[in-house]
Amino acid sequence: MRIRLCLASLSLLGGASVTTLAAPSAAAAACSDIDVVAARGTFEPGTLGFIVGDPVYSALQKKLTGKSLSSYKVNYPADLSLTSAAQGNADLVNHVRQQASACPNQRFVLVGYSQGANVVDNSIGISSEGAVVGSPIVATLPAAVEPKVAAVLLFGNPIRALGKSVTGTYQSRTIDFCAQGDPVCENGGNDVGAHLGYTADADAAATFAAGKV
């Protein structure tokens, strides 16, 4: 497992293919109090993501015991194709819009790891174009939905290597982890292993989100 993930991380830094896939459509979930919307990293296994999504969701379940939680795995390739992050961007926005319409009282926690952080960045209006496995923005959460987003949890965010970060409307609700030496989010970083260690930040991320819900 670790070897596969290391190879995936190294591939992130080596270039992208030109494979394209049709954009998937989002499906509505039940009306929980909190919907955790997770965009996994490139080639990352797991239900919501082995390194970040799954442990963050588990930590949130422990910290938000008085609220019902649901989860949504952003439906996108999470590969090295040029349109991968854009497809995730479209699917995340589509899902949240559908849920906000079907469940007016539901709130959202957005989780993005590596390429998945690009997906979340784009969805809240911060372009990941030019970053590793990034893309131009193809959709943004509408203003009517913005107050329903309780927290944004980002890990190994590629735009940080460009000197960018989440600013504006969502800044106070965002926590953005970049491990020292992580070459995906730190310009000049050379420790690929650092990019695989964000499970250790799951509890801190969940604590932050719990304080915003």
C-alpha positions in Angstrom: 0.0 0.0 0.0 2.7 2.5 1.0 4.8 1.7 -2.1 1.8 2.3 -4.3 1.0 5.6 -2.6 4.7 6.7 -2.8 4.7 6.0 -6.6 1.4 7.9 -6.9 3.0 10.9 -5.1 6.1 10.8 -7.3 3.8 10.6 -10.4 2.1 13.7 -9.3 5.4 15.6 -9.7 6.3 14.0 -13.0 3.6 15.2 -15.4 0.1 14.4 -16.6 -1.5 12.3 -19.3 -4.1 13.5 -21.7 -6.8 11.0 -20.9 -10.3 12.6 -20.4 -13.4 11.2 -18.9 -17.0 12.3 -18.9 -17.9 14.4 -15.9 -20.0 12.3 -13.4 -23.2 13.6 -11.8 -23.7 13.9 -8.1 -26.3 12.0 -6.1 -28.2 13.3 -3.2 -27.8 11.8 0.3 -30.1 11.7 3.3 -30.7 14.8 5.3 -28.2 14.6 8.0 -27.1 17.5 10.2 -23.6 17.6 8.6 -22.6 16.2 5.2 -18.8 15.6 5.0 -17.8 16.0 1.4 -14.4 14.5 0.7 -12.2 14.7 -2.4 -9.4 12.1 -2.2 -5.9 12.5 -3.5 -4.4 11.1 -6.7 -4.8 7.3 -6.8 -5.7 7.3 -3.1 -7.7 4.2 -2.0 -10.3 4.0 0.7 -14.0 4.9 1.1 -13.4 8.7 1.4 -9.6 8.4 1.2 -7.3 6.1 3.2 -4.9 8.8 4.3 -7.2 11.8 5.0 -10.9 11.3 4.3 -11.6 8.2 6.3 -9.7 9.2 9.4 -11.1 12.7 9.4 -14.6 11.3 9.1 -14.0 8.9 11.9 -12.6 11.7 14.1 -15.6 13.9 13.3 -18.0 11.2 14.3 -16.3 11.1 17.8 -16.4 14.9 18.2 -19.9 15.6 16.9 -21.8 13.1 18.9 -24.9 15.2 19.2 -25.3 15.6 15.4 -26.0 13.2 12.6 -23.3 12.9 9.9 -23.4 11.7 6.3 -20.5 11.5 3.9 -20.0 11.9 0.2 -17.0 10.8 -1.8 -16.5 13.3 -4.7 -16.9 11.3 -7.9 -13.9 12.1 -10.1 -11.0 10.2 -11.6 -8.4 11.4 -9.1 -5.7 10.5 -11.7 -3.2 12.4 -13.8 -5.5 13.3 -16.6 -5.7 17.0 -17.5 -9.4 17.3 -16.6 -9.4 15.2 -13.4 -9.5 18.1 -10.9 -12.0 20.0 -13.1 -14.4 17.0 -13.0 -14.1 16.8 -9.2 -14.8 20.5 -9.0 -18.0 20.2 -11.1 -19.1 17.1 -9.1 -18.5 18.7 -5.7 -20.4 21.9 -6.5 -23.2 19.8 -8.1 -23.6 17.6 -5.0 -23.6 20.5 -2.5 -26.1 22.4 -4.5 -28.4 19.4 -4.7 -28.1 18.7 -1.0 -28.7 22.3 -0.1 -31.9 22.3 -2.1 -33.1 18.9 -0.7 -32.0 19.5 2.9 -32.2 23.2 3.7 -30.9 22.8 7.3 -27.9 20.7 6.4 -24.4 22.1 6.7 -21.2 20.9 5.0 -17.6 20.1 5.9 -15.4 20.1 2.8 -12.3 17.9 2.9 -9.6 17.9 0.3 -6.3 16.0 0.2 -3.6 16.7 -2.5 -5.4 16.8 -5.8 -8.6 16.8 -3.8 -7.5 20.0 -2.2 -7.4 21.5 -5.7 -10.9 20.3 -6.2 -12.1 22.1 -3.0 -10.0 25.2 -3.8 -11.7 25.6 -7.2 -15.1 24.9 -5.7 -14.8 27.8 -3.3 -13.4 30.1 -5.9 -9.6 29.8 -5.5 -8.2 28.6 -8.8 -5.7 25.7 -8.8 -4.6 26.3 -12.4 -0.9 26.0 -12.7 -0.5 23.8 -9.5 0.4 20.1 -9.6 -2.7 18.3 -11.0 -4.6 21.6 -10.8 -7.2 23.0 -13.3 -9.1 26.1 -14.1 -12.3 26.7 -12.1 -15.3 25.2 -13.8 -17.9 25.8 -11.1 -18.2 27.6 -7.7 -20.5 27.2 -4.8 -23.3 29.8 -5.1 -23.6 32.6 -2.6 -26.8 31.1 -1.2 -24.9 27.9 -0.2 -21.8 29.7 1.2 -23.2 30.1 4.8 -24.0 26.4 4.9 -20.3 25.5 4.6 -19.1 25.1 8.2 -15.5 24.2 7.6 -13.0 23.6 4.9 -10.2 21.1 5.7 -7.2 20.9 3.3 -4.1 18.7 3.4 -1.1 18.8 1.1 -2.7 21.6 -0.9 -0.8 22.1 -4.2 -1.6 25.8 -4.6 0.6 26.5 -1.6 3.6 25.6 -3.6 2.6 28.5 -5.8 2.5 30.9 -2.9 -1.3 30.9 -2.8 -3.8 30.1 -0.1 -7.5 30.3 0.6 -8.4 33.9 1.1 -11.7 35.9 1.2 -15.1 34.5 2.3 -13.9 31.0 3.4 -10.6 32.0 5.0 -11.8 32.0 8.6 -13.4 28.6 8.1 -10.4 27.0 6.5 -7.5 25.0 8.0 -4.7 24.1 5.6 -2.1 21.5 6.6 1.3 21.4 4.8 3.9 19.1 6.3 7.5 20.3 6.3 9.2 19.1 3.2 6.1 18.0 1.4 7.0 18.6 -2.3 3.3 18.9 -3.3 2.5 21.9 -1.1 6.0 23.3 -0.3 8.0 25.0 -3.0 11.4 23.1 -2.9 10.1 20.4 -0.6 11.9 17.0 -1.2 10.3 14.6 1.3 7.7 12.5 -0.5 7.0 10.7 2.7 5.8 13.9 4.3 2.9 14.0 1.8 1.7 10.6 3.1 1.6 11.5 6.8 -1.6 13.6 7.1 -3.5 10.9 8.9 -1.7 12.4 12.0 -3.6 15.7 11.5 -7.1 14.1 11.3 -7.9 14.8 15.0 -6.7 18.5 14.8 -8.8 19.0 11.6 -11.9 17.5 13.3 -11.4 19.6 16.3 -11.2 22.7 14.1 -14.4 21.7 12.2 -16.2 20.9 15.4 -15.5 24.4 16.6 -17.1 25.8 13.5 -20.3 23.7 13.3 
